[in-house]
Amino acid sequence: MKAIRCAILVNTALAAIFGQTAPPHGDEASIKVDVDVVNVLCTVRDKHGALIKDLNKEDFEIREDGKPQQIRYFARETDLPLTIALLVDVSGSVRRFVQAEKDTANRFFKEVLRPQDQALLAGFSSTVVLWQDFTPSASLLTSSLERLHAVRFRGLPPLGQPMPSTLLYDAVYSTANTKLKNIQGRKAMVIVSDGLDNGSRVNLELAVRAVQATNTIVYGICYENPRVPGCAYLKSLSEPTGGRMFQVGPKTSLSKIFQTIEEELRSQYSFGFFSTNPARDGAFRKLQVEVHPKGLKVEARRGYYAPAP
């Protein structure tokens, strides 16, 4: 059976359909129109995991809150600029994997980034550290990866001092709201962690809402912790956004996972529609994507947030 993974991006400019994005800096010119376009990005695979690239607009149907929507724009592949936020867990529980993460992420940045793309690198443990802000430069990202290091667990703190923590949800929430919120186009957040959170001010639900509101696909890469299973939390972070969780193991190497994510990001269908609901209420709208050919399975994010008043 074939599988389709979809993510929804909301753009308030027709320019998004034609491969343009709003600039990341407010002092640069931008294009604005009064029509809200909902842009849907999908990756299609068959039952063997091979990418499928020959579907047509007529193969897709989309419903918003149960109501059919007319697909107005369609392309088998997209040249929309890509923005990637890589968040790496550097807490003591995953310190033995950090060097492998650095090497593989370095190759990932070099292979996936084009001149019009950009990426950032952040780490989290008891704090959230931005090692490199958004840049299209693979060399700058490589340099920042060299500075990335694990924070060792040195035993229980003195009485009255805060316990060691891993701020996974805070890292996701703050990156979404302070770095990804005002960027248009295709956005992905890649989280490398054992999935455990300890001490965040926000919870899982708020973290998911933040990335959904910024229309960002989340990919979780999980190192299973035998003491406390955290991969389920990364799955709960990624699947509502249209992404998925990968578990590192003997048959699924970190390198292979990054390669799969790269292939999905570079093999997407793009189609857009004008919502039949004109309300600008900021409400969450459920989406259902279907395809006509028999034997196809659709996996899509559960919806998007309408423009605010």
CORLIN-V990277 format. One record per backbone hydrogen bond with DSSP energy under -0.5 kcal/mol. NH is the residue of the N-H (numbers start at 1). CO is the residue of the C=O. If there is no record, write none. Layout:
nh=[NH	NH]
co=[CO	CO]
//
This chain:
nh=[2	3	4	5	6	7	9	11	11	16	17	18	18	19	20	28	33	37	37	38	39	39	40	41	42	43	45	46	49	52	59	60	61	62	63	64	65	65	67	69	71	72	73	75	83	84	85	86	86	87	87	88	88	89	90	90	94	95	97	98	101	102	103	104	105	106	107	108	109	110	111	112	113	117	118	119	120	121	122	123	124	125	129	129	131	131	132	135	138	141	142	143	144	145	146	147	148	148	151	152	154	161	166	167	168	171	172	173	174	175	176	177	178	179	180	181	183	184	186	188	189	190	191	191	192	192	193	193	198	207	208	209	210	211	212	213	214	215	216	217	219	220	221	222	222	223	224	226	230	233	234	235	236	237	238	239	241	242	243	246	248	248	249	252	257	258	259	260	261	262	263	264	265	266	267	269	270	271	272	273	274	275	275	278	281	282	285	287	288	290	292	296	297	299	299	300	301	302	304	306	306]
co=[295	45	297	43	299	41	39	9	37	13	14	14	15	16	15	25	12	11	35	273	9	37	271	7	269	5	3	50	46	44	56	57	290	69	288	67	63	286	64	62	69	272	272	270	186	118	188	84	120	85	190	86	122	192	88	124	91	92	94	95	97	98	99	100	101	102	103	104	105	106	107	108	109	114	82	135	84	132	86	129	88	127	123	127	121	129	121	119	136	137	138	139	140	141	142	143	144	145	90	150	152	158	198	125	166	167	168	169	170	171	172	173	174	175	175	176	180	22	81	83	217	85	189	219	87	190	191	221	166	203	204	205	206	207	208	209	210	212	211	187	189	244	191	220	246	193	222	224	228	230	230	231	232	233	234	235	238	239	238	220	222	246	252	249	253	254	255	256	257	258	259	260	261	262	264	42	75	40	73	38	70	36	273	276	279	307	304	302	63	61	59	293	2	4	297	298	6	240	285	283	304]
//
